[in-house]
Amino acid sequence: MAVSPSGPISKALNNLRTLLSNCAAFKTLVGAADAATALASIHLVAVENPTRPFALIAFAERGCWTARKNAGGAGNYFRDEGSLMLLLEQDVAEGSSTEPDAGLTFANALGDIAADIEELAGTGTYLSVTGIRVVQGPQRSHRDAAPKEGEYYQALLQVDWGL
């Protein structure tokens, strides 16, 4: 990454990237031995040359960032919060015997990743995730696109955060 994240919006993107790279289930999905290796499969804002499996962390269409003032006398401060989008894609394994097997394999990985995010969120220096929800998918790629794009599953999650 040529540009270093600064400010609450970019730092939230990067902090979610760090959190995701430390999730055991994500490391398993991308075949990474450690968090540093997993980072190569997590893209911020855009994916230039996607190689599945991968994650894309991007700005939410609405509510990317908000600063709310906590007015409490001498203890006034602003609290940052917002939402990010997390896209996960995984190729359908060759030889998947049935569509239910392929779909459940991806759904299992997705659920395991979400559970890891819940466990790590807000600990140490990880992003303080306050909510996760699937907004699209899990869904399989369109079969007509398979010759060009391959066959894969994807899901889009909204990740809410607050400091």
One Martini backbone bead per residue (centre of mass of N, CA, C, O) as a GRO file, in nm:
protein
  163
    1MET     BB    1   0.094   0.038   0.026
    2ALA     BB    2   0.142   0.376  -0.046
    3VAL     BB    3  -0.081   0.472   0.148
    4SER     BB    4  -0.134   0.596   0.458
    5PRO     BB    5  -0.334   0.576   0.712
    6SER     BB    6  -0.558   0.847   0.812
    7GLY     BB    7  -0.775   0.880   1.020
    8PRO     BB    8  -1.085   0.741   1.089
    9ILE     BB    9  -1.149   0.609   0.814
   10SER     BB   10  -0.880   0.470   0.731
   11LYS     BB   11  -0.828   0.329   1.003
   12ALA     BB   12  -1.074   0.146   0.997
   13LEU     BB   13  -0.999  -0.014   0.751
   14ASN     BB   14  -0.721  -0.115   0.862
   15ASN     BB   15  -0.829  -0.244   1.128
   16LEU     BB   16  -1.001  -0.458   0.987
   17ARG     BB   17  -0.769  -0.590   0.839
   18THR     BB   18  -0.616  -0.677   1.091
   19LEU     BB   19  -0.838  -0.843   1.219
   20LEU     BB   20  -0.887  -1.043   0.982
   21SER     BB   21  -0.585  -1.152   0.970
   22ASN     BB   22  -0.639  -1.283   1.280
   23CYS     BB   23  -0.835  -1.485   1.173
   24ALA     BB   24  -0.847  -1.816   1.160
   25ALA     BB   25  -1.064  -1.856   0.933
   26PHE     BB   26  -0.926  -1.674   0.723
   27LYS     BB   27  -0.657  -1.821   0.709
   28THR     BB   28  -0.783  -2.082   0.609
   29LEU     BB   29  -0.920  -1.978   0.351
   30VAL     BB   30  -0.623  -1.858   0.233
   31GLY     BB   31  -0.371  -2.028   0.338
   32ALA     BB   32  -0.251  -1.900   0.605
   33ALA     BB   33  -0.009  -1.902   0.863
   34ASP     BB   34  -0.047  -1.583   0.892
   35ALA     BB   35  -0.123  -1.254   0.911
   36ALA     BB   36   0.081  -1.146   0.702
   37THR     BB   37  -0.021  -1.333   0.473
   38ALA     BB   38  -0.328  -1.253   0.480
   39LEU     BB   39  -0.302  -0.953   0.382
   40ALA     BB   40  -0.278  -1.026   0.070
   41SER     BB   41  -0.614  -1.098   0.077
   42ILE     BB   42  -0.655  -0.787   0.162
   43HIS     BB   43  -0.858  -0.524   0.047
   44LEU     BB   44  -0.864  -0.174  -0.021
   45VAL     BB   45  -1.149  -0.037  -0.191
   46ALA     BB   46  -0.988  -0.231  -0.408
   47VAL     BB   47  -0.956  -0.469  -0.686
   48GLU     BB   48  -0.722  -0.536  -0.925
   49ASN     BB   49  -0.615  -0.862  -0.882
   50PRO     BB   50  -0.803  -1.113  -0.837
   51THR     BB   51  -0.758  -1.377  -0.588
   52ARG     BB   52  -0.889  -1.653  -0.493
   53PRO     BB   53  -0.929  -1.581  -0.202
   54PHE     BB   54  -1.106  -1.281  -0.072
   55ALA     BB   55  -1.094  -0.942   0.056
   56LEU     BB   56  -1.310  -0.648   0.082
   57ILE     BB   57  -1.260  -0.317   0.200
   58ALA     BB   58  -1.518  -0.069   0.238
   59PHE     BB   59  -1.725   0.175   0.195
   60ALA     BB   60  -2.006   0.286   0.294
   61GLU     BB   61  -2.266   0.441   0.153
   62ARG     BB   62  -2.370   0.476   0.452
   63GLY     BB   63  -2.207   0.561   0.741
   64CYS     BB   64  -1.890   0.557   0.746
   65TRP     BB   65  -1.894   0.837   0.927
   66THR     BB   66  -1.908   0.948   1.278
   67ALA     BB   67  -1.936   1.228   1.504
   68ARG     BB   68  -1.998   1.218   1.856
   69LYS     BB   69  -2.107   1.405   2.116
   70ASN     BB   70  -2.009   1.405   2.457
   71ALA     BB   71  -2.208   1.572   2.684
   72GLY     BB   72  -2.028   1.611   3.015
   73GLY     BB   73  -1.892   1.865   3.064
   74ALA     BB   74  -1.557   1.822   3.114
   75GLY     BB   75  -1.601   1.534   2.932
   76ASN     BB   76  -1.574   1.622   2.649
   77TYR     BB   77  -1.635   1.428   2.342
   78PHE     BB   78  -1.557   1.241   2.061
   79ARG     BB   79  -1.727   0.980   1.881
   80ASP     BB   80  -1.645   0.725   1.676
   81GLU     BB   81  -1.837   0.606   1.385
   82GLY     BB   82  -1.942   0.320   1.169
   83SER     BB   83  -1.924   0.180   0.829
   84LEU     BB   84  -1.847  -0.127   0.663
   85MET     BB   85  -1.740  -0.323   0.389
   86LEU     BB   86  -1.751  -0.691   0.337
   87LEU     BB   87  -1.595  -0.886   0.094
   88LEU     BB   88  -1.644  -1.232   0.009
   89GLU     BB   89  -1.438  -1.475  -0.175
   90GLN     BB   90  -1.493  -1.813  -0.321
   91ASP     BB   91  -1.417  -2.080  -0.467
   92VAL     BB   92  -1.528  -2.349  -0.616
   93ALA     BB   93  -1.464  -2.656  -0.563
   94GLU     BB   94  -1.336  -2.898  -0.714
   95GLY     BB   95  -1.568  -3.157  -0.696
   96SER     BB   96  -1.822  -3.066  -0.603
   97SER     BB   97  -2.093  -3.263  -0.563
   98THR     BB   98  -2.281  -3.022  -0.459
   99GLU     BB   99  -2.448  -2.738  -0.404
  100PRO     BB  100  -2.485  -2.762  -0.100
  101ASP     BB  101  -2.186  -2.804  -0.036
  102ALA     BB  102  -2.080  -2.534  -0.148
  103GLY     BB  103  -2.265  -2.346   0.020
  104LEU     BB  104  -2.190  -2.459   0.307
  105THR     BB  105  -1.890  -2.406   0.298
  106PHE     BB  106  -1.919  -2.098   0.283
  107ALA     BB  107  -2.106  -2.054   0.528
  108ASN     BB  108  -1.909  -2.167   0.734
  109ALA     BB  109  -1.680  -1.964   0.687
  110LEU     BB  110  -1.846  -1.711   0.744
  111GLY     BB  111  -1.925  -1.785   1.038
  112ASP     BB  112  -1.633  -1.815   1.145
  113ILE     BB  113  -1.543  -1.527   1.088
  114ALA     BB  114  -1.757  -1.381   1.256
  115ALA     BB  115  -1.676  -1.513   1.526
  116ASP     BB  116  -1.387  -1.400   1.529
  117ILE     BB  117  -1.463  -1.105   1.526
  118GLU     BB  118  -1.622  -1.109   1.791
  119GLU     BB  119  -1.379  -1.203   1.969
  120LEU     BB  120  -1.163  -0.964   1.883
  121ALA     BB  121  -1.325  -0.726   1.925
  122GLY     BB  122  -1.172  -0.467   2.112
  123THR     BB  123  -0.904  -0.597   2.135
  124GLY     BB  124  -0.658  -0.430   2.190
  125THR     BB  125  -0.612  -0.293   1.852
  126TYR     BB  126  -0.882  -0.363   1.761
  127LEU     BB  127  -1.160  -0.321   1.622
  128SER     BB  128  -1.472  -0.189   1.732
  129VAL     BB  129  -1.715  -0.401   1.698
  130THR     BB  130  -2.090  -0.360   1.695
  131GLY     BB  131  -2.154  -0.503   1.405
  132ILE     BB  132  -2.307  -0.772   1.202
  133ARG     BB  133  -2.414  -0.807   0.850
  134VAL     BB  134  -2.591  -0.948   0.599
  135VAL     BB  135  -2.670  -0.792   0.273
  136GLN     BB  136  -2.540  -1.021   0.076
  137GLY     BB  137  -2.615  -1.326   0.071
  138PRO     BB  138  -2.516  -1.598  -0.011
  139GLN     BB  139  -2.366  -1.638  -0.345
  140ARG     BB  140  -2.359  -1.745  -0.665
  141SER     BB  141  -2.237  -1.738  -0.946
  142HIS     BB  142  -2.300  -1.704  -1.262
  143ARG     BB  143  -2.291  -1.946  -1.498
  144ASP     BB  144  -2.233  -1.759  -1.751
  145ALA     BB  145  -1.954  -1.644  -1.607
  146ALA     BB  146  -1.757  -1.887  -1.564
  147PRO     BB  147  -1.555  -1.878  -1.807
  148LYS     BB  148  -1.437  -1.593  -1.702
  149GLU     BB  149  -1.466  -1.599  -1.357
  150GLY     BB  150  -1.580  -1.837  -1.250
  151GLU     BB  151  -1.656  -2.022  -0.959
  152TYR     BB  152  -1.844  -1.859  -0.690
  153TYR     BB  153  -1.857  -1.719  -0.370
  154GLN     BB  154  -2.056  -1.460  -0.198
  155ALA     BB  155  -2.032  -1.184   0.048
  156LEU     BB  156  -2.201  -0.910   0.214
  157LEU     BB  157  -2.084  -0.700   0.475
  158GLN     BB  158  -2.171  -0.525   0.764
  159VAL     BB  159  -1.950  -0.312   0.960
  160ASP     BB  160  -1.970  -0.201   1.275
  161TRP     BB  161  -1.831   0.092   1.449
  162GLY     BB  162  -1.658   0.195   1.763
  163LEU     BB  163  -1.488   0.419   2.016
   0.00000   0.00000   0.00000
